[in-house]
Amino acid sequence: MGENTAEIAPLFASRAELRISAGPAEVYSVISDLPRSGEWSPECQGGSWISGEPGAVGSVFRGENLRSPDVVSWAPVVRGTWFTHAEVLAADPGRTFRWAMRDSGGRAQDSVWAFDIEADDDGSLLVHHFRMGTATEGIRGITAEMDADAKRRFFAEWGEKVAGDLGVTLERIKQVVEKG
């Protein structure tokens, strides 16, 4: 990998899955309610719908996020509280819910978070994905001053962080859904 982050495609691609003892409609009603994401996300504390019908394709969610100082502590990532805007790309009840992070100009970026749900004999299989195809505005800022070795280290550590977060998120969603 050279100096240009665009040489890696995708930059990040992670997936985790977990069986949940609830039907797909019940699981979907939880995961598509992004204001509740503070109940399960390691970083998103919740937020609100700021445009469109809540949870519908094209609607926009403003998320409040909190990142601790120990997350990839050597890199210049945002720490403390910050806000994001996400646009819903797919909303198929009982099956799929996807959203893309927006840049500061309000454009959807190639940074997509997703949930897919499959019916299971006694519940559902919930799959959580994250894919960043090309560097987002934030990643370009974080890596702007890094040399090739630092970029490699950052992408490896950030990828591990995201993969871990997907698993934590699913475990927490399972607890929320199964407690009803």
N, C-alpha and C positions, 0 to 999 in steps of 0.2 A: 504494500500500500504506500502510495506516495503522499505528498502534502495535501492533495485534493481529496476531500471526503467524498466527492462525487464518484470516485473510482470504485467505491464499494456499493454493491446493489444486491439486495436491500441492505441498508445500514443495520436495521434490526428486524428480526422476525422471530417472535416467540409464541408459544402455544402451551396451554395447560388445560386439563380436563378433570372433571369430578362428577361422580354420580350423586344425585340429590333425590331424596324421597318426597317428591312432589311432581305434579304434572307440568308439562311444558307451559301451559297458560299461566299457572301460578308463578313459576320461575320467571317467565317473561314480565309479568306485572311488577316484579321486584327489580330486575336488572334494567328495565327501561325507565325506571323512576330515578333519574340521575340526581335530583335533589337529595335522595336518600343515600347517595354513594358514600357519605361520611361514615355510614354504618359498616362498610366493608373495605373501602379503599385505603391502602397504606399512606396515600398522599392527599387525595381529594377529600376535603372536609364537608362537601356538599355544595350547594349553590342554588341557582334559580334559572328558570327558563326566561329568556329575555326577548325572544321573538318566536312567532309561529305557535302552532298548537303543541302543547307539551308532548314530547316523545315522537312527534310526526316527522317524516322526512322533510328536511329543510329548516326545521326549528333550530334555534340556537340556545345553548346552555352556557351560562357563565359560572365556572367552577372556582371555588376557593380552595387553594391547595396549601399544604404545609410540608416542608422538607426539613429534616433534621440535619445538623452540621456534620454528622458522621457519614452521610451518603456520598460516596466517591469524594472523600474529604479534601483531596489534593486539587480537584478540578474546580474551575470557576463557575459552578452551577448556582442557580438561584437557591438561596437558603431562606428559611422563615416562611412567611405567607406571601403568596402571589396568586394572580388570577389568570384564568385561561378562558377562551371561548371555543366551543366545540359545536360543529354542525352535524345534525343527524343525517346519515347517508342512506341507511336502510332500517326499516321498522316493520317487520313481518311478525305480528303477534304469534307467540308460541314457537317461533323458529329462529329469528335473527334480529339483532340490534347492533348497529354500527355507527360510529361517529368519527369525524376527522377534526383534528386540532386546526384552528384558524390562525393565520399570521396577523400582524398588527394592522394590516390593511383590510382584514375581514375575509381573506381568501382561504378556502379549505386547502390544507397542506397534505402532502403525501405521508401523513402520520395518522394511522387509523387504528382505533381500538374497537374490538368486536366481541360479541357473545353469539354463539350458535347453540341451539337447544335441539336435542333429539329425544323423542319418546323412548323410554326404556321399559322393560317388563314391569317394574314396580316404581317408576318415577321418571327421571330425566337424566340425560347426560348433558352437562353444561360445559361448553368449550369456550375458553377465553383466549383471544388472540390480540397481538399487537404487531403492527408492521409499519416501519418507516422506510419507505422506498428511497427517498432522497433526503438530504439534510434539510431540516426545518430551519426557520429563522433562528430559533433558540440554539439549536445544535451548531449552526454556523458561528454564532456569537461565542459559544462555549469553547469551540476548537480553533478560533481565529488565530490565537497566538501560540498554538501548540505545534511542535515539530512532529515528524512522522511517527517517532516512537511514542510520544505522549498521546497522539491521536489513537494509535493502536491500543495502548493501555486504557485510554478512556472508553473506546468502543467495547472492549472486552469487559471492563468493569461495569459499564452502564448496561450492557446486555445481560450480565448476570443479575444486576439489580432488578431490571424489568422482569426477567424470567421468574425471579423469586416473588416479586410483587403479584404476578398473575396467580401463582399458587396460593398466596396468602388471601388474595381477593376471593378466590373460589371457596376456600375454607370458611371465610366469614359470611359469604352469601349463603352457603349451605346452612350455617347456624341460623341466620335470619329467616330463611325460607322454612326450615324444618321446625322452628319454634312457632311459626305462624304469626 
